[in-house]
């Protein structure tokens, strides 16, 4: 509570959601009736580890019976409001496959009927965003106008694919002095309503499925990034104020697939006998250079595509929420522990939100 | 092979080939829901081979057992890592009994690896230890040395994965000493483990044997590098990374661009340790080896084909990365030399300079000696090219302007190269980082410049390259970079202001400055204050509110900026008393902020000790000055 009370801190916020036990879903966690954790308060969770149980504290912990609406209210409402005011916002979903990421973000399945009570954070964010837009336009008496476009990409094996244009080859990340980091050539669709935005999303989501089966890439190993760019224009006395903001909705690869990137500690990188190459020597050396910091050095190995694209959301100037989904079954103990640890590390990343206000068309 | 018919032997060999194929090739196509299908099949085959070997050769084994009944196991199994010379116990490695042990050991080895691959670690460990036991009875020979090393490599990986790094270290270090011992005593191309199960006509050539054996040892080096890294022994780890690279080069087992990038990264380790000779060597090798990757395809060729386009992109990017490592080399060399030569007010200490120049002669000899004992890269073909590239820049600290300029020019040349790829449009962050380095190169060079007018011009160059970017950058996406730029610009202007004042004072020799100089001085002073203020504004909330609590990473810069703004305002020259009064008030206000912030946040005081002390003093003194000025103004009215 103390952390939450300190109020307006811009650090990344973490929301942990515990899904109900699974039954008849065909998942390996089916029928596992014993629990490995308990929610002890609205912001603490106790993991029944041995020899001592461990308690983790987050900005919010949601138990199995928390409604979709409640999740939206605590996580996304504030971020959507900030987007209206010119901030960038990002919501990440993280967790083991089967821990309820898709349910939290989208809902039970890709229903086009998004009035369903079980619809997830994303459709609710769209509705709320357009509700706010319409209200704002009305209030301003048409002096304010909004432009909304969406893009949807997937990062698999460090390659970027456009989910709105499956025919395109892999795309590149670029930077521009005015636009920041962007995916070059990604399709951007203009949308005028929540329904249209949701259509774009479901189309991309379907493409992701198709691509994963036909092109031999697994969706549980890929990150999907849905970006909504909001541009507002306001003319007051011949001065036009333009504000731009981005809302990123990110479905991270299943945490169990990311062992290579962070949970391993002492494991040795092995030489692959197939191409006889010592692939990871560079990473070993890099670790040596990083230890002796403070000096001016250059590291030749680049950020991963995902962290580069979302650099702004991780320690940059944006409002960021991470939803960590966990499965309560005791079989998932290891994965749950690593998800909770990841979420705790994420809390250490500081954010600083800043408004972007470009003044154009000054009085001549 | 007396007790085994050639047909039976052939069957065993076929099984082995089959098992290898299942493990290495087919397993890659195993379905997601049955990931180890091929490996389990391979395991069955290996078990069958084991049984056949055991039953067919048992009589032979007893004959050669040297009278020992049953299991001729040495009483104490030598434990790896304890460095007792365990070679040459039991029977000699090339005796029939020794060969039988090696073959059985090899099957145990493959079974061990198979179990580890299928995530049955303890079973895997058991098989690998069985292999160790079988080998423990034999002396090292060209027939089994490869197995000796391979099994230890695997055990090293296994134990490191269990967080028992010291155990892993023991196995790997023993593998290392076995290799060295073998190469010293024998050195003939050793049998590869796969040859135990091949028919005569399929035996490997000497060259192929050597290649495989050396590769196994290269892996030992590579794993040791990681083990030492995990143990926190960075220097040792670096040495093993270096050896791994050197072996790859010598044995011609490398991809040029990958190798070059690794060597360039290693150079960054050395320069952060102040070891410029090694750093330069790695960088020269990186440049030369990256050249082996071939010419960059032309733009026209890249437009024609996708693969050429990708190749062009890759080569250009990686060479630009290496250039950036070179920039850091030059920059650090200059900066370290500066640190060595500066007196307590940051100016060139000429006594120290003379002293170092006298000591230089000895150092040059030292360098020659050091070079001979250091690890060097290069195969016969590349060695000369690497050496000649090294000669283009010194690795000793530059001691005067001429020497510093030579280093600077090399660095600047790499800045141009790096910028060719990392252009502003497309690579904003990288491009700016390169510009920041360029600016830092100028800054370090300016230290060596004795002519203050020219020194000022160097700082002007820094302003010219950074100022337009700072203005153009989108503040929403590049907040951090902009803050760095603002701070640097503020400091550069301030430095120029000091230089102008020193120059003016030298010429005029009195306090009476001409109006042109005053104008210039005030301009530089305000520009500096402006950028400090911009930095401070970037910390404010969207509503323009100054934060009550400064985040740790901006605490010091924010307080320093306040302090500097205060000083700058008190230095502005004006003949108008009301302007003077305004300036002094703004100055006081900022000094007060520093003092008050440290009062409400006592933890901040330690980070700005000197600034705080001076601020306190000024908060005491300035009001007197302000009051005197006010009194004078009142009297004049």
Interface residues (C-beta under 8 A of the other chain):
Chain A: X85 X86 X88 X169 X174 X175 X176 X177 X178 X179 X180 X181 X218 X244 X265 X266 X267 X268 X269 X270 X271 X273 X274 X276 X277 X278 X281 X282 X284 X285 X286 X287 X288 X289 X291 X292 X293 X294 X295 X296 X297 X298 X299 X300 X301 X312 X316 X317 X350 X352 X353 X354 X355 X356
Chain B: X24 X32 X156 X157 X160 X161 X163 X165 X168 X215 X218 X219 X222 X223 X225 X226 X227 X229 X230 X234 X237 X238 X241 X244 X245 X248 X253 X254 X255 X258 X261 X262 X264 X265 X266 X268 X269 X271 X272 X273 X306 X318 X321 X322 X324 X325 X327 X328 X331 X332 X335 X424 X425 X426 X427 X428 X429 X437 X440 X469 X472 X473 X474 X475 X476 X477 X478 X479 X480 X538 X542 X551 X553
